[in-house]
Amino acid sequence: MDLEEHIMSDLDIELLKRTPSAYLGSCRFKLPEICDDREIYDKIFSILDKLEVEYFFYIGGNDSMDTIKKLSDYSLLNGSKIRFMGVPKTIDNDLAATDHTPGYGSAAKYIGAITKEVIRDGLVYDQQNVTILEIMGRNAGWLTGAAALAKGEDCEGPDMLFLPEVTFDVDSFMKKVEELHKKKASVVVAVSEGVKLADGRYVCELTDGIEFVDAFGHKQLTGTARFLAEKVNREVGCKTRAIEFNSLQRCASHIVSRVEITEAFQVGGAAVKEAFEGETGKMVILKRVSDDPYVCVTDIYDVHKVANVEKKVPREWINEAGDYVTEEFVNYIRPLIQAELTPIMTDGLPRHLYYTDVERK
């Protein structure tokens, strides 16, 4: 893609800031180890040389940094002058070394807002009800913890949060739900899609929820909320709802964080600057200087120390019972969701930067 064919004005740049998903596209191709298959690397570098590429920037999370690591290693082994830089971007917020990743703040803002609205919706019923929210997070609970943002002067927040960092006990969960059910009419619980039992199985494996495994060996997890909601319905005997936030939490561009958009531009600019100055095999990171006022600066880090390393929620940021996050977690995340980027509206709906393979008219 030649961006000059798609971004032609300041308006296009503003629309890009408000366009969901990944405008450049995405892929799930896992590069083999160099020693196992040099042919694929020879082909990649042949194409890069043909296109006269001097600087290669790869945007993404853990798997993307693994790709940058391998490409930069091959480049050094073969005397290539191409510079390879990793640019962090993942709503999972599980990249090591960086304080946080672009993508997370806006996803957290959406999760906090929707959780708040779901809680409000549950209060309209006289009939007792339990709602289970299923939020993305295979091994790290950064997104699920963001549901705690709903708690404030106008909302009591979710009743419980369960993150993958703490072993999930179904019997204990049921006991807690029953106790809450006796005290209040509406109960709202948020769970990570990747919560696991003591034997290592995902809770969603108690259903038929796992069907697909991607190129990196990651199982597609779904069904945790549905399983728990059905169990509560059977054993507690109240109305239940299972709500999967699913892909909505990563494409809700109508409620993005302005702080995040600003930092995304800073991170991208820093990657270009460092590459032009000769750096390669590095990832740009964000370093928090202070919370109040919130200040974050960019730096670079060896991608070899980042690739395939997951940053999880510190255990001390989860309460002793393992069913909620602490104030320290909320203080960490709150600066990342601040300020808004007002949507540009057309015919009553948000306008996005249109992508087409044919020439725009």
C-alpha positions as CSV (number, residue, x, y, z in Angstrom):
1,M,0.0,0.0,0.0
2,D,1.2,3.4,-0.9
3,L,-0.2,5.8,1.7
4,E,0.3,8.8,-0.5
5,E,-2.5,7.4,-2.6
6,H,-4.8,7.3,0.4
7,I,-3.8,10.1,2.7
8,M,-4.0,13.3,0.6
9,S,-5.0,16.0,3.1
10,D,-5.1,17.1,6.7
11,L,-8.7,15.9,6.9
12,D,-7.5,12.4,5.9
13,I,-5.0,12.4,8.8
14,E,-7.8,13.4,11.2
15,L,-10.0,10.7,9.8
16,L,-7.2,8.1,10.1
17,K,-7.0,9.0,13.8
18,R,-10.7,8.1,14.1
19,T,-10.7,5.0,11.9
20,P,-11.0,1.7,13.8
21,S,-8.9,-1.5,13.3
22,A,-5.6,-1.4,11.4
23,Y,-5.7,0.7,8.3
24,L,-2.5,-0.9,7.0
25,G,-4.0,-4.4,7.4
26,S,-2.7,-7.3,9.5
27,C,-1.3,-10.8,9.1
28,R,-0.8,-13.9,11.3
29,F,2.3,-15.4,9.6
30,K,4.9,-16.9,11.9
31,L,8.4,-16.8,10.6
32,P,10.4,-20.0,11.1
33,E,13.8,-19.9,12.9
34,I,16.5,-18.8,10.6
35,C,18.4,-22.1,11.0
36,D,15.3,-24.1,10.0
37,D,14.3,-22.3,6.8
38,R,16.6,-19.6,5.2
39,E,14.7,-19.8,1.9
40,I,11.7,-17.7,3.2
41,Y,14.2,-15.0,4.5
42,D,16.0,-14.9,1.2
43,K,12.7,-14.3,-0.5
44,I,11.7,-11.6,1.9
45,F,15.0,-9.7,1.6
46,S,14.9,-10.1,-2.2
47,I,11.6,-8.4,-2.3
48,L,12.7,-5.7,0.1
49,D,15.8,-5.0,-2.0
50,K,13.8,-4.9,-5.2
51,L,11.5,-2.3,-3.6
52,E,14.6,-0.4,-2.3
53,V,13.4,-0.6,1.3
54,E,15.9,1.0,3.7
55,Y,13.8,1.1,6.8
56,F,11.3,-1.5,8.0
57,F,8.8,-0.7,10.7
58,Y,6.6,-3.5,12.1
59,I,3.6,-2.5,14.3
60,G,2.1,-4.9,16.7
61,G,2.5,-7.0,19.9
62,N,4.5,-10.0,21.0
63,D,4.3,-12.0,17.8
64,S,5.2,-8.9,15.8
65,M,8.3,-8.2,17.9
66,D,9.3,-11.9,17.4
67,T,9.2,-11.1,13.6
68,I,11.3,-8.0,14.0
69,K,13.8,-10.0,16.1
70,K,14.2,-12.6,13.4
71,L,14.4,-10.2,10.5
72,S,17.0,-7.9,12.2
73,D,19.1,-11.0,13.1
74,Y,19.0,-12.2,9.5
75,S,19.9,-8.7,8.3
76,L,23.0,-8.6,10.6
77,L,24.0,-12.1,9.6
78,N,23.9,-11.3,5.9
79,G,25.3,-7.7,6.0
80,S,22.0,-6.1,4.9
81,K,21.8,-2.3,5.6
82,I,18.0,-2.4,6.2
83,R,17.0,-1.1,9.6
84,F,14.3,-3.0,11.5
85,M,12.3,-1.3,14.2
86,G,9.4,-2.6,16.3
87,V,6.5,-0.2,17.0
88,P,4.3,-1.3,19.9
89,K,0.5,-1.6,19.4
90,T,-1.7,-4.0,21.2
91,I,-4.9,-3.7,23.2
92,D,-3.7,-6.6,25.4
93,N,-1.0,-4.4,27.0
94,D,1.2,-7.4,27.5
95,L,4.4,-6.2,25.9
96,A,7.4,-6.3,28.2
97,A,9.6,-3.2,28.9
98,T,7.1,-0.6,28.0
99,D,4.8,1.1,30.6
100,H,1.9,0.5,28.3
101,T,1.1,0.0,24.7
102,P,-0.9,2.2,22.2
103,G,-4.3,0.5,21.8
104,Y,-4.8,-0.3,25.4
105,G,-6.0,3.1,26.6
106,S,-8.8,3.3,24.2
107,A,-9.9,-0.3,24.7
108,A,-9.8,0.3,28.5
109,K,-11.9,3.4,28.0
110,Y,-14.5,1.5,26.0
111,I,-14.6,-1.4,28.5
112,G,-15.0,1.0,31.5
113,A,-17.8,2.9,29.7
114,I,-19.7,-0.2,28.5
115,T,-19.4,-1.9,31.9
116,K,-20.9,1.2,33.5
117,E,-23.8,1.1,31.0
118,V,-24.5,-2.6,31.5
119,I,-24.6,-2.1,35.3
120,R,-27.1,0.7,34.8
121,D,-29.2,-1.5,32.5
122,G,-29.3,-4.2,35.1
123,L,-30.8,-1.9,37.7
124,V,-34.0,-1.3,35.8
125,Y,-35.3,-4.8,36.6
126,D,-37.2,-5.9,39.7
127,Q,-36.4,-9.4,38.9
128,Q,-33.0,-10.6,40.2
129,N,-30.4,-11.0,37.5
130,V,-26.7,-11.9,37.0
131,T,-24.7,-10.6,34.1
132,I,-21.3,-12.1,33.1
133,L,-19.1,-10.0,30.9
134,E,-16.4,-11.8,28.9
135,I,-13.4,-9.6,28.1
136,M,-10.3,-10.3,26.0
137,G,-7.2,-11.5,27.8
138,R,-5.6,-14.9,27.2
139,N,-2.9,-14.9,29.8
140,A,-2.9,-11.3,31.0
141,G,-5.9,-9.5,32.6
142,W,-5.1,-5.9,31.7
143,L,-8.4,-5.5,29.8
144,T,-10.6,-7.2,32.3
145,G,-9.1,-5.1,35.1
146,A,-10.2,-2.0,33.1
147,A,-13.8,-2.8,34.0
148,A,-13.0,-1.4,37.5
149,L,-13.0,2.0,35.9
150,A,-16.8,1.9,35.9
151,K,-16.7,2.4,39.7
152,G,-17.2,6.1,40.7
153,E,-19.6,8.5,42.3
154,D,-22.4,7.5,40.0
155,C,-21.7,3.8,39.7
156,E,-20.7,1.1,42.2
157,G,-18.8,-0.8,39.5
158,P,-18.8,-4.5,38.8
159,D,-19.2,-6.8,41.7
160,M,-16.3,-9.1,40.9
161,L,-13.4,-9.2,38.4
162,F,-11.5,-12.4,37.5
163,L,-8.1,-12.2,35.7
164,P,-6.0,-15.0,34.2
165,E,-3.2,-14.2,36.7
166,V,-5.2,-16.0,39.5
167,T,-6.4,-19.6,39.3
168,F,-10.2,-19.7,38.8
169,D,-12.2,-21.9,41.1
170,V,-15.7,-22.6,39.8
171,D,-17.1,-23.7,43.1
172,S,-15.8,-20.6,44.9
173,F,-17.2,-18.4,42.1
174,M,-20.6,-19.9,42.5
175,K,-20.6,-19.4,46.3
176,K,-19.7,-15.7,45.8
177,V,-22.4,-15.2,43.3
178,E,-25.0,-16.8,45.6
179,E,-23.9,-14.6,48.4
180,L,-24.2,-11.5,46.2
181,H,-27.5,-12.7,44.8
182,K,-29.0,-12.6,48.4
183,K,-27.9,-9.0,48.9
184,K,-28.8,-7.3,45.7
185,A,-31.1,-7.6,42.7
186,S,-28.5,-7.1,40.0
187,V,-25.0,-8.7,40.0
188,V,-22.4,-7.9,37.3
189,V,-19.2,-9.9,37.0
190,A,-16.3,-9.5,34.5
191,V,-14.1,-12.4,33.6
192,S,-11.1,-12.7,31.3
193,E,-11.7,-15.1,28.4
194,G,-8.5,-16.9,29.4
195,V,-9.2,-17.7,33.1
196,K,-7.9,-21.1,33.9
197,L,-8.7,-23.9,36.4
198,A,-6.2,-25.4,38.8
199,D,-5.5,-28.2,36.3
200,G,-4.4,-25.7,33.6
201,R,-7.5,-26.0,31.5
202,Y,-9.3,-22.9,30.3
203,V,-12.8,-22.5,31.8
204,C,-14.1,-22.2,28.2
205,E,-12.8,-25.7,27.6
206,L,-15.6,-26.9,29.8
207,T,-17.8,-26.0,26.8
208,D,-17.3,-26.5,23.1
209,G,-15.8,-23.0,22.9
210,I,-12.3,-23.7,21.4
211,E,-12.4,-24.5,17.7
212,F,-9.5,-22.5,16.1
213,V,-5.8,-22.3,16.6
214,D,-3.8,-19.6,14.7
215,A,-0.3,-19.8,13.1
216,F,1.3,-18.9,16.4
217,G,-0.4,-21.7,18.3
218,H,-2.9,-19.5,20.1
219,K,-6.3,-21.0,20.8
220,Q,-9.3,-18.9,20.0
221,L,-11.0,-18.6,23.3
222,T,-14.8,-18.1,23.6
223,G,-17.6,-19.4,25.8
224,T,-16.4,-18.6,29.3
225,A,-19.2,-16.2,30.1
226,R,-21.8,-18.4,28.5
227,F,-20.7,-21.4,30.5
228,L,-20.8,-19.5,33.8
229,A,-24.1,-17.8,33.0
230,E,-25.8,-21.1,32.2
231,K,-24.4,-22.7,35.4
232,V,-25.7,-19.7,37.5
233,N,-29.1,-20.0,35.8
234,R,-29.3,-23.7,36.6
235,E,-28.0,-23.7,40.2
236,V,-29.1,-20.3,41.5
237,G,-32.3,-20.1,39.5
238,C,-32.2,-16.5,38.4
239,K,-32.2,-14.7,35.1
240,T,-28.7,-14.5,33.6
241,R,-27.0,-12.9,30.6
242,A,-23.6,-13.6,29.0
243,I,-22.1,-10.7,27.1
244,E,-18.9,-11.1,25.0
245,F,-17.2,-7.8,24.3
246,N,-15.3,-9.6,21.6
247,S,-13.9,-7.5,18.7
248,L,-16.0,-4.5,19.8
249,Q,-13.4,-3.6,22.4
250,R,-10.7,-3.2,19.8
251,C,-12.7,-1.2,17.1
252,A,-14.8,1.3,19.1
253,S,-13.2,4.4,17.6
254,H,-16.1,6.6,18.6
255,I,-14.7,6.5,22.2
256,V,-10.9,6.6,21.7
257,S,-8.6,8.2,24.2
258,R,-6.9,11.4,23.0
259,V,-3.9,10.6,25.3
260,E,-3.5,7.3,23.4
261,I,-3.8,8.8,19.9
262,T,-1.2,11.4,20.9
263,E,1.2,8.8,22.2
264,A,0.7,6.6,19.1
265,F,1.9,9.4,17.0
266,Q,4.9,10.0,19.3
267,V,5.8,6.3,19.3
268,G,5.7,6.1,15.5
269,G,7.7,9.3,15.1
270,A,10.3,8.0,17.6
271,A,10.7,4.7,15.6
272,V,11.4,6.7,12.4
273,K,13.9,9.0,14.2
274,E,15.8,6.1,15.8
275,A,16.0,4.2,12.5
276,F,17.2,7.2,10.6
277,E,19.9,7.5,13.3
278,G,21.1,4.0,12.7
279,E,19.2,1.9,15.2
280,T,18.0,-1.6,14.3
281,G,16.6,-4.6,16.2
282,K,14.9,-2.3,18.7
283,M,11.4,-1.6,19.9
284,V,10.2,1.9,21.0
285,I,8.9,1.9,24.6
286,L,7.0,4.4,26.7
287,K,8.5,5.3,30.1
288,R,6.2,6.9,32.7
289,V,7.7,9.9,34.4
290,S,4.8,10.8,36.6
291,D,1.0,10.1,37.2
292,D,-0.1,13.6,38.2
293,P,0.5,15.4,36.1
294,Y,0.7,12.5,33.7
295,V,4.0,12.5,31.7
296,C,5.3,9.7,29.5
297,V,8.4,9.8,27.3
298,T,9.7,7.5,24.6
299,D,12.9,5.4,24.6
300,I,14.1,2.2,22.8
301,Y,14.7,-1.3,24.0
302,D,16.4,-4.4,22.6
303,V,13.7,-6.4,20.8
304,H,15.4,-9.6,21.8
305,K,14.4,-8.9,25.4
306,V,10.8,-8.1,24.4
307,A,9.9,-10.8,21.9
308,N,7.8,-13.7,23.3
309,V,7.8,-12.2,26.8
310,E,4.4,-11.5,28.3
311,K,3.8,-8.7,30.8
312,K,1.1,-9.8,33.2
313,V,-0.8,-7.8,35.9
314,P,1.4,-7.8,39.0
315,R,-0.2,-10.0,41.7
316,E,0.0,-7.2,44.2
317,W,-2.4,-5.2,41.9
318,I,-5.0,-7.9,42.5
319,N,-6.8,-8.2,45.9
320,E,-6.0,-11.2,48.2
321,A,-9.3,-12.9,47.3
322,G,-8.4,-12.8,43.6
323,D,-11.7,-11.3,42.6
324,Y,-10.9,-7.6,42.1
325,V,-8.1,-5.2,41.2
326,T,-6.5,-2.8,43.7
327,E,-6.5,1.0,43.7
328,E,-2.9,0.9,42.4
329,F,-4.1,-0.8,39.2
330,V,-6.8,1.9,38.7
331,N,-4.3,4.7,39.3
332,Y,-2.0,3.1,36.7
333,I,-4.7,2.9,34.0
334,R,-6.7,6.1,34.6
335,P,-4.3,8.5,33.0
336,L,-4.3,6.4,29.8
337,I,-8.1,7.0,29.1
338,Q,-8.1,10.7,29.5
339,A,-9.6,13.2,27.0
340,E,-11.6,12.5,23.9
341,L,-11.3,12.7,20.2
342,T,-14.6,13.9,18.9
343,P,-15.9,11.9,16.0
344,I,-16.3,13.6,12.6
345,M,-19.9,12.9,11.7
346,T,-21.5,12.3,8.4
347,D,-25.3,11.7,8.1
348,G,-25.4,11.0,11.8
349,L,-22.6,8.4,11.9
350,P,-18.9,8.6,12.5
351,R,-16.9,9.1,9.4
352,H,-13.7,6.9,8.7
353,L,-10.9,7.1,6.3
354,Y,-12.1,5.0,3.3
355,Y,-9.9,2.4,1.9
356,T,-10.2,1.1,-1.7
357,D,-7.9,-0.7,-4.1
358,V,-9.1,1.5,-6.9
359,E,-8.2,5.1,-7.5
360,R,-10.3,7.5,-5.4
361,K,-12.6,9.8,-7.2
